[in-house]
Amino acid sequence: MLLLGLAGCAEPDRKVDGEVPTAQSQQYLSQHERAEGLAAQQRLLADRVASRQDYEASVDGLQRCLSTHGISLVNEGWNPVDQTSMMLWYRAPGKPDEYVAGYGDDCQSAYLSAVADEYRKSTESIMAPELMTLTRNCLTAKGIEVRGTEKGMPDLLASSDRHESVTTCVESGVNKLYPGIPVPVGW
């Protein structure tokens, strides 16, 4: 199974450690497929706003593009750390990692990247409530004062100079709430 990172990364078997295969400079999609995807993104961004529905429509386009090439898209839903991106994975048993990463990168670029980037830029990072509760409890247990008004990881980081502790507490909460799902934690 390969991880679809919005930066175009893919990870074999959903492992966080190890070498990441990526497509080289070869283009995998035809010019027609690429143009179709880019046109779909342009239509969604015509109003210069990327809504949650626009993002989800782009993910649908990504899924169609991948399935055309024998690759499945596994959608784990919105990232609970920030809720500004979806956790998406490629799966293509029996196909070489380079093939999956190549088509994955190209389909992502054609159908999702511009909408995803715009959505992330225009959407406030808000942590899932149950994850925020665990994170606040963890920080309090470490002697780190929290205000209780934090909405997301940027707020937690701004209220503490102990960034490593914040990250550790978020990761701990992620591991408890979402076992077996590699949730990207970052700021």
Salt bridges, closest charged atoms under 4 A:
GLU33 OE2 - HIS69 NE2 2.69
GLU36 OE1 - HIS32 NE2 3.60
GLU56 OE2 - ARG52 NE 4.00
GLU76 OE2 - ARG14 NH1 3.15
ASP106 OD2 - ARG34 NH2 3.19
ASP117 OD1 - ARG120 NH2 2.47
GLU118 OE1 - LYS121 NZ 3.97
GLU124 OE2 - LYS151 NZ 3.82
GLU150 OE1 - ARG136 NE 3.26
